Amino acid sequence: MFIVEETIPGTEAAQIPKQRGESLLDTAVRYAEERHWDVFPGTWLEAVDGVHRCSCGDAACPAPGAHPARQDWPTQATGSATVARRMWQKQPAASILLPTGRTFDAISVPETAGFLALARMERMELTLGPVTLTPARRMEFFVLPGAAAKVPELVRGLGWSLPSLDLAVLGEGAYVAAPPTRVGSWGAVQWACRPTPANRWLPDAEELISALAYACGRDR
């Protein structure tokens, strides 16, 4: 059984409890140490004339403070807590990014569809992994690697075409921003379902895709 930390009426964003007193460095190390997730530092926010802008220098950056800082980021990602600590010591404000296609893939859906799917999954008594809620109003469901290859066929089997649904799968070569990474002035990435010992073992995409596709179809 999963827990949505605070559900929200209407279209308000979820108020997930923050990791009080925990730095980005400590959080990144904990992800590597406790969850065995690869992590890598991304860009960060800098105050320029009273406005927070991305360290990449692009005033029109679409994900300020929450994207890779270098092109070779796949080789930079590490599952070593020691290496992670060293990287964030060099830039403590760097965002925490997690590469997909390694220990997990992520299925991304609109926030409204995500909460509808969570309610449906609860009724079905499905066990699911961690789920993030982003300032872009999307939810990312962590599933076993390999989802990117199988989801299109699974969706077709349910009578949908993937392009007709606002549903995307992040696999090899992609990444997600992890809490408590901030994205510009829009807010921080939060946990809709936090990592716990109970959800250490991730579900297969096949277990969740019916509820997610149905919710995205309703959300169109």
C-alpha positions in Angstrom: 0.0 0.0 0.0 1.3 3.5 -0.8 0.8 6.8 0.9 0.2 10.1 -0.8 1.6 12.4 1.9 -1.0 15.1 1.5 -3.6 15.0 -1.1 -4.9 18.2 -2.4 -8.3 19.4 -3.3 -8.8 20.8 -6.8 -5.7 21.6 -8.7 -3.6 22.9 -5.8 -0.1 21.4 -5.7 0.6 18.7 -3.1 2.3 19.8 0.0 4.7 17.0 0.6 6.7 17.2 3.8 10.2 18.6 3.2 13.4 16.9 4.3 14.1 19.4 7.1 17.7 20.2 7.8 19.0 18.0 5.1 21.4 19.6 2.5 21.4 18.6 -1.1 24.8 17.0 -0.4 23.3 14.8 2.4 20.3 13.9 0.3 22.4 12.9 -2.8 24.6 10.8 -0.6 21.6 9.1 1.0 20.0 8.3 -2.4 23.3 6.6 -3.4 23.9 4.9 -0.1 20.4 3.8 0.9 18.6 3.3 -2.5 21.7 2.4 -4.6 20.6 5.0 -7.2 23.1 6.6 -9.5 23.2 10.4 -8.9 24.9 13.3 -10.6 25.0 17.0 -10.0 23.2 19.3 -12.4 23.0 23.0 -12.7 22.0 25.3 -9.9 20.3 28.6 -9.3 22.2 31.9 -9.0 20.8 35.3 -7.9 21.3 37.8 -10.7 19.9 41.3 -10.0 17.5 39.8 -7.4 16.3 37.1 -9.9 17.2 33.5 -9.6 18.6 32.2 -12.9 20.2 29.0 -14.1 23.9 28.6 -13.7 24.0 27.7 -17.4 23.7 31.4 -18.3 20.7 31.0 -20.5 18.1 33.6 -19.4 15.4 31.6 -21.2 16.5 28.2 -19.7 13.4 25.9 -19.8 14.5 24.1 -16.6 16.5 26.6 -14.6 18.7 24.9 -12.0 17.5 21.4 -12.8 19.3 20.0 -15.9 22.8 18.5 -16.6 25.7 20.9 -16.3 27.8 19.0 -18.8 27.3 16.9 -21.9 29.1 13.9 -20.6 26.7 13.6 -17.6 26.0 9.8 -18.2 29.7 9.1 -17.4 29.6 11.4 -14.4 26.7 9.6 -12.7 27.8 7.5 -9.7 26.3 5.0 -7.3 29.2 5.6 -4.8 28.2 7.7 -1.8 31.9 8.7 -1.4 32.1 10.0 -4.9 28.7 11.7 -4.6 29.8 13.5 -1.5 33.0 14.7 -3.2 31.0 16.1 -6.2 28.5 18.0 -4.1 31.2 19.4 -1.9 32.6 21.1 -5.0 29.2 22.7 -5.7 26.8 22.3 -2.8 23.9 24.1 -4.6 23.9 21.7 -7.5 20.6 20.0 -8.3 20.2 16.3 -7.8 19.6 14.4 -11.0 19.0 10.6 -11.3 19.7 8.9 -14.6 16.9 6.6 -15.8 17.5 3.3 -17.6 19.8 2.0 -14.9 18.2 1.0 -11.6 14.8 2.4 -12.7 12.8 3.9 -15.6 10.1 6.5 -15.0 6.7 6.9 -16.5 5.7 10.6 -16.7 2.1 11.7 -16.7 0.2 15.0 -16.0 -0.4 15.7 -12.3 -4.2 15.4 -12.6 -3.9 12.0 -14.3 -1.3 10.9 -11.8 -3.5 11.5 -8.8 -6.5 9.8 -10.6 -4.2 6.8 -11.3 -3.0 6.8 -7.6 -6.6 6.6 -6.4 -7.3 3.8 -8.9 -4.1 1.9 -7.9 -5.1 2.1 -4.2 -8.5 0.5 -5.0 -6.6 -2.2 -6.9 -4.3 -2.6 -4.0 -1.2 -2.3 -6.2 2.2 -1.8 -4.7 4.2 0.9 -6.4 7.6 2.6 -6.1 8.5 6.2 -5.4 6.6 8.8 -7.3 7.8 12.4 -7.8 5.7 15.5 -8.3 7.4 18.2 -10.3 6.8 22.0 -10.5 5.9 21.4 -14.2 2.8 19.7 -12.7 3.8 16.2 -13.8 4.2 13.0 -11.8 6.9 10.4 -12.5 6.3 6.8 -11.4 9.5 4.8 -10.8 9.3 1.3 -12.4 11.8 -1.4 -13.2 14.2 -0.7 -16.1 13.1 -1.8 -19.5 9.8 0.1 -19.4 10.7 2.4 -22.3 10.8 -0.6 -24.7 7.6 -2.3 -23.6 5.2 0.5 -22.8 4.2 1.4 -26.4 3.1 -2.1 -27.0 1.3 -2.4 -23.7 -0.6 0.8 -24.4 -1.6 -0.5 -27.8 -2.8 -3.6 -26.2 -5.1 -1.5 -24.0 -6.6 0.1 -27.1 -4.7 3.4 -27.1 -1.9 4.8 -29.2 0.9 6.3 -27.2 0.9 9.7 -29.1 -2.8 10.1 -28.2 -1.9 10.1 -24.5 0.2 12.6 -22.6 2.3 9.8 -21.2 6.1 9.5 -21.7 8.6 6.9 -20.5 12.1 8.0 -19.4 14.6 5.3 -20.0 18.3 5.0 -21.1 19.8 8.4 -21.9 17.3 10.4 -19.9 17.1 11.6 -16.2 14.7 12.9 -13.6 15.3 15.6 -11.0 15.0 14.4 -7.5 13.7 16.1 -4.4 14.5 18.6 -3.0 15.8 20.1 -6.3 14.3 23.5 -7.1 13.3 24.5 -10.6 13.7 28.2 -11.0 11.0 30.2 -9.2 8.4 27.5 -9.9 9.2 25.5 -6.7 10.8 22.2 -5.7 10.4 18.7 -6.9 8.6 16.7 -4.2 7.7 13.2 -3.3 4.1 12.2 -3.9 5.1 8.7 -2.7 8.4 8.8 -0.8 11.1 6.1 -1.0 10.6 3.7 1.9 11.8 0.2 2.8 8.3 -1.0 1.6 8.8 0.2 -1.9 12.5 -0.7 -2.4 11.4 -3.4 -4.9 10.0 -1.5 -7.9 6.9 -2.6 -9.9 7.1 -3.6 -13.5 5.5 -1.1 -15.9 3.0 -3.8 -16.9 1.5 -3.6 -13.4 0.8 0.2 -13.5 0.2 0.9 -17.2 -3.5 0.1 -17.2 -4.3 2.6 -14.5 -1.9 5.3 -15.9 -3.3 4.9 -19.5 -6.9 5.0 -18.3 -6.2 8.2 -16.2 -4.4 9.9 -19.1 -7.3 9.0 -21.4 -9.7 10.6 -19.0 -7.4 13.7 -18.6 -7.3 14.5 -22.4 
